[in-house]
Amino acid sequence: MERMISLKKDPTYALLLDDLRKAKSDLELAYSNFENVVDPDLIDSCIYQVNAVQLRYKFLLGRVKQIEDSYAKNPLELMES
């Protein structure tokens, strides 16, 4: 439990979590837009938007997991940086 508290105090980790939450919200919005458009050009635009946000979400999730894994292996390393 103490390790997770220290990790949550890491500003980089906190920023990544905020970005991840925003990407999730953006993805929900992109899906909603896609479900509501009827014009073929707008459909294409929404598809590109969904794909872009999915890639961003996947990237951020990977970085969060990387930090968590690295912290789990050596919690002192993150505290020193």
N, C-alpha and C positions, 0 to 999 in steps of 0.2 A: 504494500500500500504506500509506503514511504517513497518508493521509487517512482510511482505514478504521480505523486504530488510534486516531486522535484521535476519530473518531465513536463508537467503542466505549467510550471513556472518558466520554462524555457521559452523566450520570446519568439524564436523561429518556429518552434512547434505550435505555439498558440496562433501565430499568423497563418501557418499552413492549415490548421483546423478551421480558422475563419474563412480562408479561401475555399476550402473544401465545402463548407456549409453554403457559401455563396454559389459555388458551381452546382451544387445539388439544386438550389433554388432556381438557378438559371436553366438547368436541364428540365425541371418541371414546367417552367414557363415556355421553353422551346417546344416541348411535347404538346402543351396546351395550344400554342399557336398552330402547330402542325395539324392538330385535330380540327381546328376551326377554319382553316383557309380552304378556298375552292378554286382560286385562280391558279393555273398551272405554273406560272412564274413564281408565285408566292409559295407554292408547294415545294418547288426546287430550292428556293431560298431557305425555307424552314428545314429541309433535309440537310442542307449544308450547315445550318446553325446547330441542329441537333448533333451532327457528327463532330463539329468543332468543340462543343461543350462536353460531349462524351470523352473526347481525347483529353481535354483539360482535366476533367474529373478523374480519369484514369491515372494521369500523370501525378496529380496531387495526392491521390490515394496511395500510389506507389511510394512517394516521398515520405508520407506520414508513416507508412509501414516500415520503410527503411530506417527512419529515425527511431521508431519504437524497437525494432530489432537490434539496432546498434546500441541503444540505451539498455536493453535487456542483457546484452552481452557485457557491457562495461559502463555502468551508470556514472562512474567518476569522470570518464572521458568527456561527457557532455557538460558536466558541471564545471570543468576546468576551462572550457572554451568560451 
